[in-house]
Amino acid sequence: MKKRILISLLWVGSVAAFAQNDAPKYSYDNLEPTASQSKVEAFVTQFLNNYHYKKFLVNDSLSAKVWDNFIENVDGSKAYFTKQEIDGFEKYRYTIDESLLTGNLSAPFDVFNAYRTKYKQRHAYIKNFLSKPLDFTTNETYEVNRSKAPWATSEKELDKIWDKIILSQALGLKLSGTSDSAIVSILNKRYDMYESRVLKWRSEDIFQTFVNSFTEIIDPHTSFMIPSTAAQFNIEMSQSLEGIGATLKNEGDYVMIVDVVPGGPLFKNGNGAKNDYILAVAQGDDGEFQDIIGWLTDDAVKLIRGKKGTIVRLKLLPQDSPVGTEPKILRIEREKIKLEEAVAKSEVIDFKHEKKTYKIGVIDIPMFYRDFEYARKGGDFQSTTKDVKQFLIDFEEKGVDGVLIDLRNNGGGSLTEAINLTGLFITEGPVVQRRTGRGKVDVESDTDKELVYNGPLMILQNRFSASASEIFAGAIQDYKRGLIVGERSYGKGTVQQLVDLDQFLNSPRQASRNKNGVGANSGSSNMGFEEKERFGQLKLTTEKFYRITGNSTQLKGVEPDISLPSPFSPDENGESSQPTALPYDEVEKANFVKVNSINDKLVSKLNGKFQSRLKSDPELIDLVDELNEYKLLKDKNEYSLNYEVRKKEKEESEKRRTAMKKLNKAKDSEKENDIYLTESERILCELISGSK
């Protein structure tokens, strides 16, 4: 494998998008796979079989899992196919393994073409339903998540399901103050857009969906991108467009935020987050909102992007919001997205606690950045470590009593920076271990003996602190150098590499090799590709991370020494929530000497004080109550279709918004409302006091 075609990635999640069809005319005619797609399918299967960290067999067991995942990706709401139709597809269940190896795509195209036919019929039914008066006095209820519901046994049963789906959406609009006539108009436009989306699907989109139904079974961070999706991914990675600073993808009928670019407009706004759905977009301060439910990502992006300095307004709804939750409206000024703006920031604050004022140095690190190009040239370059080192020197001059590093929502970045940053707080030693799929373990160490800061140290993290940030926090904890406070981190202990299939498969040498098949289990005898053909990109997991104690950060993440109130259970919204995540395991402990700035007795004392405040501090008591209320509401799956009942349910669901606003990292202008930061600063004061 040529190193020049691989790019190391240390980010949470994978990026997927749906391409826009530039063809002037669409139809319900059956889509067919191309010869190139068949070749790529076989190559990707063999490549992953050879180079992925996880060793897997392409057999009937894998076949069944891929098939179930594909059906889930096509009709996860069980709203289009009947049980009889699904049973008719069972003939493919144990043939997918052979199809993956030989490039046979007849099964997924058969299912998706059938889905398009079903959608055409369903669209006609929906239009007819909307032509009649809507009944908001019914005593029926609506099941929001139908993933575990049985398949409908008939079209009449599907009709009843759709009656509830449409009425529930109509109720949502009515509760927001929309008139009945406007509701019908909005829903008609929405479902016409749904139909347009289905019509615009190309064979490439079916192909990408199917291949990713396979890659998702191997692990959640392995994915395939068709050429147009790969091009969009590369544009997003370059951070050079003028927009809001977010990566988007289609999730069911919604356009969802996959990642928020640190330093971008959405990040600076502070009220948008990963996994938020974008429901509508408006231009300027006075423009009318355009409903984008059912839109393709590329079409939505056209509305969201725009010239620097112009205003766009978004209606956002968190993915796990209870039904009836009012969407939040964000006003964002578009900017040119520059990665260099996503830099660490610092401030010194005077914090009064127990009749004493402490000087605290706070460092906010949104990501681990490093200018690799300038670093290779040997000149001065920007990096997380260089910036933080200067902050620490400034802190010493200002006489700070302790340092707090905020890693909330830090999804990772440069491994080198995670290692070097750790080195600012220890003299030298191992920081992280890396293991390849073949079992080879390498220890990455800090070799710079300079100790920049030796005082009280705290790390604040949340559930979305991941990858490189977990390496740093884990090392600080393992050395007993600092106190970790917050939620359990994400638990992403894997490394991905990005393979440019265009370069790889267009290589004359590789093309020659491909003619004879690639790697083990080769099921295709003709793997030659034409020069300059476009194939897309493949992201695959190649390594795992381990702490210097030998424990993996995979699944378990970094457990805080002191846990702050959280709306999530340990297995929610993290790596462990992914059903195909690679397992937790351990390697041998590295040779290191603990600093022991932190000890169990001190942690127990600090935690005891915090637990007392949880029972006595009014603000913390309210926060816990609000989070408990939120947990009850978010787990609810069945809602009334009666207007009066739903109105009361909506009022209840509004309570959870207060708690989630407190949970999310506040904007700079709202730091006084950031209860998690405030409580961390209070604990740090007690750490400073207890360390003396």
N, C-alpha and C positions, 0 to 999 in steps of 0.2 A: 504494500500500500504506500503510495507516495505522500510524504508529509506535506508537500506544498498544496495539496487539495483538502487538507483537514484544518478545521478551526476549532479550538477548544471552546466549549460553552459551559458556563457555570450558573445557569439561570433556572428558576423554577418554571415548570410547565413547558409545553411545546406550542408553537404558533401554527395555526392553520387558517386558511382563508378560502373563500369561494370566488372563483374568477368570473369576471363579467364576460358575457358573450357579445362580441361585436357584430355578429351576423345580423342583418337587417330584418330577418323574418324567423319566426319561431313556430313550432308545430308540435303535435302530440305523436308524431311519427316515432317509431322505435329507434332508439339509439344503439349503435353497434361499436364494439371495441376495435381499436386499430391494431395493426401488426406490431407497431412500436410499443404499444401498451402491453401486449402479450410478452414481448421480449423483456421489457423493464420489470414486469411482475416476476418473471422467472429469475432475473438477475438479482433483484432486491431480496428475494427469498434466499437465494444461495449466499449472497453477501452477508446477510444477517446471520445465517447459519454458521458462517465461518468466523465473523469478526465481532459479533455482539458479545457482551460480557456474559450474558446468561446462555448456558448451553441448553438447547431445546431440540426436541425431535419433531420433525414434520410428519405427523402421523394422524390417526383418526381422532385422538383426544384433542390435539390442536385444532383439527378441522372443525369439530363440534363447537369449540369455544369461539373460533373466528366467525362461524356461521351465526351463532347466537348474537355476537357483537354486531355483525353487519345488519341483522334484522332489527336490532335495537337502534342502530344509527339511522335506519330508513324509517321505521315506524315505532319509535320508542313509546309513544303515547297510546299505542294500540287503538288508533282512531280511524284507520283506513282499511286494514285487512281483517277478514273474519278468520275464525279458527279453521274453517275448512280450507281456506286459501293458504294459511300458514302450514297446515298439514300437507298440502300439495307441494310445498317447497322442501319438505323433509327429505326428498330424494337426493338433495345436494349435501346434506349434513356431513356425510363421511367421504365426500369426494373433493373437498376443498384442499386437502393436503396435496393430492395429485395435481390439482389445478394450479396451485401456487408454484409447484416445481416445473410444470410444463407451460405455464402462461395461458391456461384456459380460463377465459373470463365470461363464459356463457351463463354461469349461475348468477352472479351479481347483476348482470345486465337483464336477465330474465325477470328477476325480482323487481328491479327498478322500473323497467318498462311497464310491468304490471301495476306498480305503484302509481305511475303517471296516469294510467287509464283509470285507476280508482280515484285519483285526485280530480280528474275531469268530471267524473260522476258526482263526487262529493261537492265540488264547487257549484254545480247546478242545484243541488239540494239546498246548499247554504243560501244561495240567491233567492230561492223560492221561500225559504224560512223567513228571510229578512223582508219579504214583501208583505208579511202579515203582522198584525199588532203584537208587540212584545208583552208578555204577562209577567209583571214583577210582584204578583201576589201569591205565586205558587208556594207550596210547602216542600218542594223538591230540594235536594241537596246535591252539591257538585264535588266530585273527588278530584282534587288538583293534580296529584301525582298518580298516574295510572300505570306506572312501570311494573307494579306487582299485581295489577288487576288481570283477570282472565281475558282472553280474546273473546270478542263478541261472537255469538253463534249464528248471527244473521244480519242482513242489511238493516232490518227494522230495529234491531238492538243498537246498531251503529247510529241510526237516525236519532234515537233517544239520547245517546251519548253526545252527539253533536248539538242537539237542542240545548243541552246543559252547558256545553262549551260556549256557544254563542250568547246564551242568556247571561252567563257569568261575565263575559267580556262586556256586554251591554250594561250590566249592573255596575261594573267598575267605572264606566264612563258616566253613568247617571250619578253615582256617588261623588264624582268630581265636579258636578254641576252642569253637565252637558244635557241639553234638551233631547227629548225622545226622537225628534226628527233628525237632529244632528247626529245622534247615536247611530241611526240606520245608515246615514250617509257615510260616516266614518268607517263603519264595519264593512259596508259595500266596497269602499275604496281599499280597505285593508285586505279583504279576501281576493279582490281583483289583483292586488299586488302579490299575494300568495301564489295565485295562478301564474302570474308573470314570472315569478321566481322558478316555479317548476318547469315552465316552458323554456326558460333560459339555461337550464342545466344542459351541459354538454357531456359527451362521452368521457372527457378528461375528469369531470367532477365525479362521475360515478366511479371511475377508476381510482381516483384519489381516496374517495370514501371507503372503497373496498380494501385497498392496500393498507389504509390506516386502521381498518377493522382488524387486520392481521397484526400490524405493528403494536397496536394498543394491548394486544394479548401478551406480547413479549414483555413490554414494560411501558409505563405511561409517558416516558420521555423520548421514546423512539417514534419517529414519524417520517412520512414521505410527503414531498411537496411537488406537485406538477410544475412545469416551467413558469407559468404565470404566477402561481402562488410563491414559488421560490424568488421570483423577481420582486414581488411585493415584500417578502421577508427581508431581502437584502436592502431594500429602500428603508424599511423600518429600522434595520440595524445601523444604517448609516446616520440616522437621526438628522437628516438634512432637509426635511420638508417643512413647510409652513403649515402648522395645524395646532392641535391641542396636546400632542405628546402622549399618544396611547396606541397600543396595538389591539386590533379588533378581530373578531371572528364571528361566524354564525354559530349560534347555539340553539338548535330547534328553530323556532320562528323568530328568534330575537338576534339582534346584533349585540354582542357582549364584549366588554373590555377584558382583554387577556392580561395585559401588562400596562402599567402606568410608568412612563419614562421619567426617571428622577430628574428634577430640574425643569421639566416641561410645564406648560400652562395648567394642565389638569392636576399635576403634582402640586404646583404652587397654590392652586385653588384650595386643595385640602379636603374637598367634600366628595370627590369621586374616588372609586376604588376598584381593584380587580374584581371580576365577576359581577360587576354592575351591568344591568341591561340598559341600553339606550332606547327609550321608547319613542322619542320624538326630537326633532331638530328645528330650531328657528334661527333666522338670520337677523343680526342686529338686535337692538333693544325693543323694537316694535314689531318685528316680523311675526307672522302667524306660524304656530308650530305645525310641522309636517310629521304625521304619524309614520314611523318607519318599521313598525312590526311587520315581519314577513319580507323585508327587503334583503337583498344580497349585500354582503359587506361592502363590496366595491361601489355599489350604488349609494350606500349610506355615506361612505367616505367622501364622495363628491360633494355632499351637503356639509360635512363636518370640516373638511379642509377649506382653506381660503387664504387670502392675502394677509400678511403680517399687519397687525394693528386693527383688524376688523373683529367684530364681536359675533360669537355664536352662542346660542343658548341650547342646553340639553335637558331633557327630562330623563332622569336616571332612577332605576329601581334595583336595589340589591337582589341578587339571585334568590336568596332564601327569605325574601320578604313575605309575611303573611298576606293572604288575599285581602284586598281592600286597602293596603298601605298606599298612602298618597305618594306619588313620585316626587323626588326633590328636583328643583330647577337650578341649574348651574349657569352662571354667566361667565364666559371665558373669552379673554382677548387672545386671538391667535398670535403665535410667535414662531420664529424660525427655531426649530428644535436643535439645540447644540448640546452634545454630550458633555462638553467641558463645563456646562453650567450645573451639572449634577455633582457638585463637589461638596466636601465636608464643610460645615460651618461651625463656628464656636461663639460662645458668649460667657461672660462671667456674671453670676448673679449673687446677690446677698440674700440668703435664706434664713429667716428667723425660726428657730425651733427650740422649745423649752427654755425661753428667756435668753437664748444666746443666738448671735448672728454668725452664720458660717458663710465663707466665700467659696462658691462652688463653680468649677469650670465645666460647662456643658458642651459636648461635641456631638453634632448630628451628622451621621454618615449614611447617606441614602443608598450608596452602592460602593463597591470596591473598584476604583478606576485606576488606570495606568496607561500612559501614552506610550504604547509599545514601539511605535515607529521612531520617536525621538530617543527612546531608551536604547534602541539598537544602534542609533547613530552616535551614542556616547555623550550627547550634550545634556543640557538641563531639560528636564521634562516634568510634567505634572503627574502627581500620584497621590493616592490616599495617604500613604505613609509620610511623604514629604510634608503634606499639608498638616497632618495631625502632629507631626514632630514640632513644627513651628508653633502650633497652638499650645503644646505642652511647655515649650520654652517661654512663651508669652505668659502662660498661667503661673509659671514659677516666678517670673518677674513681678507679677501682680499678687503673689502670695496666696494662691488658692489653698483651701484646706482639703479638697478632694476633687476627683474628676468623675463625671458621669458621661458615658458614651451611649448614645441613643441609636440602636440598630433596628428599631421598629420598621417593618415593611422593607427592609434591606434584603433584596432577593439574591444577592451574591455579586459576582463579577470576577475580578482577577485573583486567582489563587496566590500568585506571587505577593500581592498586596496584603492578603490575609496573613501570610507568613511574616512578611516584613513588619506589619503593624504590631503583631504579637511581640516582635523583637524590641519594640520601644519600651516594653514593660518587664522584660526579663533580660538577663545578661546574654545567654545563648542556650541553645538546646533544640530538640525536635518539636515540631508544631503539629504536623499531620502525617498520616501514612496513606499511601495509595496502593491499591492492589489491582492488578490486571485480571482479565478473565482466565488467564493461564496460571494464576496463583502467585505471580511474582509481586513481592511487597517492597516498595521504596519508601524511605523515610525522608520527608522534607523538613529541613531545619533552619533555624535562625542562626547565622554564623557571626553576626555583628555583636561584639561584646559590649557595645555601648548601651547603658541603661539610661533612658531619657527621663522616665518618671517612675518614682518608687513609692509614691504616696497612696492613700486610700483610693480605690478604684471600683466603679460599679458599671455593669453592662445592663441596659434596659432593652429587652427583646419582646417580640410578640409572635403570634402563630405564623406570621408571614415573613419572619426573619429566616433566611434559608441559605443553603450551600456555603459560599465563602464566609458569610457572616456567622454560620454555625461552626466553621473551622476556627475562627478567631475566638468566639465566645467559649467554645469547648476547650481550647488550649488555655485560656485565662482561668477557666474553672479547674482544669486538671492540674495546673501549676499551683492552685490555691492562691492565685495572684489577685483576684478580684471577686466581687459578689455579683451573681447573675440574678436579675429580678425581672418579673413579667410573666409571660405565658411560655409553655413549651414551644420550642421553635418548630419549623415546618417538618424537618426530618428528611431532607433531600441529601443523601450521601452518595450520589452517583455523578459521574462525569460523562458528558456527551461530546461527540465529535460530529462535525458537519461535513458530509461528503458531497462534493459537486459532481453529480453524475455526468454532466455535460463534458467536463474535462476528463473524467475517468474513463468513460465509455467511448469517447472520441479519440483516445490515445491509440495510435496505430498498433503499438505493441499489445495493448489490452484488447483491441478489437480482434487481433490475431488469436490471442488466448481464448477469447470468448467463443470463437468458432468451434472450439473443442469442448466448451462447457467450462464453468467456473466452480471450483471447489467441490466439496463432497455433496452427495445426493443430487448431482446434476441430472435434471430431467429434460433438458433441452439440448438438442444436438446442434442447433443453429443459433449462435449468440452473436453473430456479426452485426455491426451497426454502421449505418452510413455516416460519413464524415459530416460534421457541423449540425447533426441532428440534436434537438433539444430534449433532455430527459428529466430535468428537475434536480432536486436535492434530497438527500437522505440524512436524517439525524439519528444517531444510534448511541447507545450507552456502551462505553468501553472500559470504565474503571469504577471502583468504589472507594470512598473515603473512610478512614478510620482515625479515631482519636489516638493520642499517644498512650492512652491506657489500654488500647487494643479494642475498645468498643466502637462500633460503627455509629455514625450520625444517621444512617439510614433508618427510616421509620420512627425511631425513638427521639431523634433530634437532640437538643440540649435542654435538660430539665432545669428550671430555675431553682436557685437556692431558696428564694422566697417567691411564691406564686401569687400574683395579683388576680383579682376577680376576672373571670373570663366567661363569655357566652358559649364557648365551644367545649365540647368534651374532647379528651385527648385524641380521639380518632376522627374528628371533624376538621375539614378544611386544611388537611396536611397530607403528607405523603402516605401515612397509614390509612387514609380514607380512599386511596386508590386500590382497587381490587387486584391489580396486576403488578403492584409495586414489588421491587426486588426485596428479598427478605433481610432481616437484621441478622448479622453474624459478627464474629470477632476474630482478631488476629492477635499475635503475640504483643505484649506490652513493649513499648520503646524504652530505651534507657534515658531517664530524665530525673532531675532533682527538684522536688517541690519547693516553692518559695515560702509557702505557709503564711502569707499575709492574712489568709482567711482560715479559720478552724471551725470545727463542728460546734464547739461551745459558743463561739461568737455568733454563728449563724442561728443557733437555737435561741439565743437571747434576742437577736434582732427580729426573728420571726415571731417570738412571743409578744413583743411590743406591737408588731403589726397586727397580729390576731386580736389583740385587745382593742386596737383602734377600729377594727372591722365591726366590733360590737358596740362601740361608743361614739365614733365619729359620725355625725349626721349625714355628711356627704357620702361617706363610704357605705353607710347603711342604705341610703337611697339608691346608690349604684348597684349594690347586690340585689335589692328588691326589683329594680328595673331589669337587670339581667335575668333574674329568675322568671320574670313575667315574659321577657322576650323568648326564653327557652320554651315556655309553654306554647306561645303563639306560633313559633316557627315550626314546631313539631305537628301542628294541627294540619290535617290533610282534607277535611271535609267541611264545606261551607254551605250555608243556606243560600238559596236563590230568591229569597224573599227580600224585598227592598228594605223594609223596616228592620228585619233581623240583621241584615248585612250592614245596615247603617250603624247599629250598635257594635257589631264586630269590628267595624272600621275604627270606631272611637277607641276601642280596646287596643287595636294594633298600633295606634299612634303612640302609645306609651313606650314601645320598644325603640322608637326613633331617638328618644332622649338618651337612652343607654348606649346605643350604637354610636351616637355622636361623641359621647365621652370616650368610647373605646377607640375610635379612630384617632389617628395622630392629628392634632390640631394644627391649624395654620399659625404662622408666626404671630399674626395679629390676635390670636386667640389662645396664647399659651397659658394665660391665667385660667382658662377653662379646661386645660389638659390635666385631668385628675390623675392620670397614670404617671405623667412626668412629675407632677407635684408630689405625689406619694413616694416616688422613687427618690426625689431630692430629700424628702424627710427621712427615709431609711438611710440614705447616704450620710446625713448629719449624724445619725445614731452610730453608723459604722465609724465615722471619724472620731466620735467621742469614745466609742468602745475600743478603738485601736490605740488610744493613748495610754 
